[in-house]
Structure formats: structure tokens, C-alpha cells
Amino acid sequence: MTYLVASGTVFGRLGCYFNGCCYGIVLSLGARFPSQLAETGFAIIILLLFLIVRLERKKTNIMFPLFVILYSIGRLAFEFFREDTVRVGLISMSQWVAVMLIVGCIVWIVKVLSKSEAKEVRKDFN
């Protein structure tokens, strides 16, 4: 499932590029920063990393929240290079959402890992 979500993210960002939305800030030479393409490249890197590591064989239940954390970290960075964002304080609404997703997914991973450790201990005692 995580591979599908990551692939969908890649195509979604490409869709933004071809649609002309989510454009980047104007650089010193007058051209715009290609924020959609940068996010597409970042999502491809995450997808390739997951394909290379094949994490689902080791810890199936943390793969999706790990993807969300990684993509949210990238989103935090790339939003500073977008011009069309509405800021709430120093960061955009997308960045606030990314921060909340990071915190929530860290809690998710901690719970999953603590449950798996508890199962390992029960196996050892049985």
C-alpha cells in the first residue's frame, strides 16, 4: 500500500507541474523555483529508498508512517520555496499539517514497536 501512496504522490506532484499550480518563488534571474519538480524528485527518492531497503519484510506496520514522516519533512522544507502559500505565523498551513503528521506518526511507530517488543518478550517466556 505504501508503494501505491508514494507513487501517487509522485504523479500528484507531476500533475501540479503540468497544471501550473503550486508554483515556486521567483529566483534572482526571473525564473521560478520548480517546487513541484523538486517535490516529485524527493518523493521518487523516498520510493526508491523503500524499494531498495524493502522495509516491509522487516517491520510491516511502520512502513506507512515512516513514509509520511519522510515526506512531511520534505514538505516542511519545500514550502519555504513556494510562493502561493498562506502563512500562519512563520510557516504555512501545509507546514503545520506536516508537523502534526510527523508527531502523530512518531507516536504511531513507537506504539507499534513497543507492541512488537512485548510480543517478543512473551515468546521468550512461553
N, C-alpha and C positions, 0 to 999 in steps of 0.2 A: 504494500500500500504506500509506503513512504517513497518508493521509487516513482510511483504514479504522481504523487503530490509534488515531488521535486521536478519531474518532467513537466507537469502542468504549470509550475512556477516559471520554468524556462520559456514555455510557449506564451504564457501570460505576459511576461516582460517583453518578449518579441512583439506581441500584439500591441503593447503600448508604444513601442518604437514605430511600428508601421501606421498606427493610428495618429501619432503625433502628440500624444498626451504624455504626462509625467516627464516633461522636458527638464533639462538641466539648466544651471545658471549660465549666464553669458561670461565667457572667458575673455581674457585681455585682447585677443585678436578678433573678437566679434563672433566667434563660433560658440555654439552651445556645448556644454559638457554632455556627453552621451550617457546620461544616467540610466536610461533603460537598457542600453547595451552593457554597461558596467554591471548592473544587477543580473542581467542574463548570464554574463560570464561567471559571476560569483555563484549563481545557482548551478551552473554546469560544473564548476569546480567541486561544489558540495556533492552533487550527484556522482561525479567520477570518484570522489573520495569514498563515498559509501559503496560504490561498485567494487572498488579495489579492496577495501577493508572487509567487506561482506560481514558487517556487524550483526546482521540478523541471525547468523548461526550461533553467535556467542550470547548476545543479550537482546532477544527479540523485543522485549517490552520497552526498551529505551531508545529504539531507533527513531521513531517519530518525534518524541520530544527533543531528541538531540538535533534533528533536522530543524525543528522550529527555533531552537536556541541559536544554532549557527546562522540561519537565515535572518533572524531578528538582529543579531549582532551586525550583519552586513547592512541591514535596513537602517539601523541606527546611524551608520557611517554615511551611506549613500544619500540619506535625506538632507544632509548638510549641503549637498551639491545640486539639490533640486530647487527650482525657482517657484514652482506652483504650489507650495505647501503653506498651510495656515499654521502659524506658530502659536503655541500656548506656553507662555513663558519663554524659555530659551530654546525649547525643542518643539517639533511638530506633533500633531495628534498621532501620526503613524509611529513616531518615535516613542511616545507614551505607551501606545499599544505594544510596541516591541519590548519595552522594558517590562510591562506586565506579563507578557508571554514568556520572557526569559525567566522571571521569578517563578511563575506558575510551573514551567517545565522543569526547572531545577527541583522544585518540591516534588513533582511527579517522579523524576528519576530517583531521588532519594528514597521515596516510598517504595518504588519498585525494587531497588537494590536492597533495601532493608528487609523486604519480604522474601527476596530470593536468598539472602543470608540466613534468615530464620529457617527457611526450608532446608538449607544445607546443614544447619545445626541439628534439626530434627532427624535428618537422615543419619547423621553421625551417631546419635543416641539410640536409634532403632536397630 
